[in-house]
Amino acid sequence: MSAIALRPFLPSDARRCIEIFRNSIEELGNEDYDEDQREAWSARADDPAAFAERLSESLTLIASLEGASVGFATLKGLAALDMLYVDPAFARRGVGTALIDALVRIAQARGVEKLSADASDSARPLFERNGFVAQRRNLVAMGDQWLGNTTMTRTFAKPAAAPPPTTTRH
Ligand SMILES: CC(C)(COP(=O)(O)OP(=O)(O)OC[C@H]1O[C@@H](n2cnc3c(N)ncnc32)[C@H](O)[C@@H]1OP(=O)(O)O)[C@@H](O)C(=O)NCCC(=O)NCCS
C-alpha cells in the first residue's frame, strides 16, 4: 500500500481542493445529508476566490497518495480543526486519519490545550476514533437549508511540571 504524504497548501492547490470539497460532500455525505442539504453545503465553494482565501488564511495541509492530491484539512486560528475533506475515490484508506493526526500534532506543538471541530455527521465516528469527545449538537444555516453537526473537542494532557531544582551544598 502506498504511503500518504502531507505538505502545506499552495495557492495552485485551490482548484483541486474545490473539486475534492464538492465530490466528497456529494458522495461521502449522502448517507447523512439529503440532496438539498448537500447542494447548500457544496455552494460554499461557489466563489472560488473566497474559498481559496479561506484555505490560505488557515494552516492548510494537502494529503497526496500515489502522487495525486486526495484530501485537505485546515487548522483555523490556534485551536479549531475547520475543514476536512477526502476525495471519495481514495476514501477509507486512512487519509482523513493522517490529516487529523498531523493537525493534532501541530496544535499540540503550539501549546494548545484543547482542539475543537464541528464534525459533520459523516465525520463524527472518525473524530471519535481520534480521541475527540462530543460536546453539543448544532444546526447550521447554509442558504435555505439547516445542517446538523456536532462540536467535538480533544483535550491534551498538560506536560508534567519539571521538578524544582535541587540545591546542594558542597
Ligand atoms: C470524513 C472523511 C474526511 C473521512 O476521510 P477518510 O480518508 O475516508 O478517513 P479514513 O480513511 O482515515 O477513515 C474512514 C474510515 O475508514 C477506516 N479506514 C482507515 N484506513 C483504512 C484502511 N486502510 N482500510 C479500510 N478502512 C480503513 C477508518 O477506520 C474509518 O472508519 P470509521 O468511519 O468507521 O471511523 C471523508 O469521508 C469526507 O470527506 N467526508 C465528506 C465531507 C465531510 O463530512 N467532512 C468532514 C467535515 S467536518
The ligand as an ORCA input file, in Angstrom:
! r2SCAN-3c Opt
* xyz 0 1
  C     -14.926     12.201      6.826
  C     -13.850     11.993      5.791
  C     -12.903     13.187      5.755
  C     -13.050     10.736      6.153
  O     -11.964     10.569      5.218
  P     -11.247      9.149      5.012
  O      -9.978      9.401      4.292
  O     -12.177      8.180      4.401
  O     -10.924      8.740      6.505
  P     -10.137      7.424      6.984
  O      -9.835      6.530      5.828
  O      -8.999      7.853      7.825
  O     -11.222      6.774      7.929
  C     -12.513      6.468      7.446
  C     -12.900      5.084      7.870
  O     -12.101      4.151      7.145
  C     -11.436      3.301      8.064
  N     -10.122      3.029      7.494
  C      -8.993      3.785      7.629
  N      -7.971      3.214      6.955
  C      -8.484      2.106      6.386
  C      -7.931      1.114      5.549
  N      -6.647      1.144      5.183
  N      -8.741      0.127      5.122
  C     -10.041      0.100      5.485
  N     -10.633      1.011      6.279
  C      -9.854      1.993      6.717
  C     -11.364      4.051      9.346
  O     -11.286      3.197     10.460
  C     -12.655      4.834      9.334
  O     -13.715      4.067      9.827
  P     -14.960      4.790     10.583
  O     -15.608      5.713      9.579
  O     -15.811      3.643     10.970
  O     -14.350      5.547     11.722
  C     -14.467     11.773      4.385
  O     -15.423     10.735      4.477
  C     -15.161     13.001      3.805
  O     -14.530     13.819      3.126
  N     -16.497     13.134      4.050
  C     -17.338     14.161      3.448
  C     -17.027     15.538      3.959
  C     -17.105     15.639      5.476
  O     -18.061     15.220      6.108
  N     -16.063     16.255      6.031
  C     -15.952     16.493      7.439
  C     -16.323     17.917      7.741
  S     -16.090     18.201      9.492
*
